[in-house]
């Protein structure tokens, strides 16, 4: 404590030093603020890239499940089944195995639509939106060969986009 009083007495005698010390401390504060702002902006950029990667992974997961259950629904559907066309009926073991396919397909279809609502604007998201709009009117349309043919290239593009975001994240961490 006495040291502090002696220091203040010294600075009082040399009043110009108080201003100089204040300016030095202010400059140090400004420099530290700039350093922290750069760190914070870099952290925000990393979080944005990670959020985008996670969003594309969620879209890809939902599209994979939609494609899987669309194929199951197609096999078990009375209107589109290749078994029905070939045999004249859907074998009981197939009907039992794929009975809930339409319900699961509808659940994942709604999940895909919800994920698309929170996606940032991009050309690929617009492509997926138009695909969803095309097949959204009829659950029966999602159990067709055309649906399977249309979803495959879009799923491939989503997969590549998610991989690109992941590689970008890995490269930034290195």
PyMOL commands that set and color helices and strands:
alter all, ss='L'
color gray80, all
select helices_A, chain A and resi 2-13+15-76+82-87+92-97+101-117+123-135+140-143+145-173
alter helices_A, ss='H'
color red, helices_A
deselect
rebuild
show_as cartoon
